[in-house]
Amino acid sequence: MIPFDHTWPYDVVMGDVYAQDCPFCGTNHVLLPIKPRELKEIQGGRKRLLVFPCCHSRITLVDCDGDYLLADVPLRNQLK
């Protein structure tokens, strides 16, 4: 079973990938440095380093689906 605390929601809007907010600093509407074609590669098993442009926090994406990114570290409850 996939641990829910390792997931983060995303949206694809006009060819760009956005997160509603950053799991580390809380910045709203973050443009992620990933293209939609890279999401298909991640779904196929390729890992990808993701650096959030707002606070430069890093995670490794290990999988994704149509709604959520799956990271190698917990992303939920990071905000205090």
C-alpha angles and dihedrals in degrees: 000000000000113000107241093210089065093059132088127188121241139179133209112220122177093335096315128105117228136183116210089228140348115264091215109041102013097237111162126237100008119193105222120215093238130103122218091247089059089056088063090053090050090050087053092059104271115135119224133194111229121196114192106227094214100061104002093240113157133219134167115234111218100173143350142188132196094292112020140049116217116215134191091239133049112272101179121085090023091121115080 
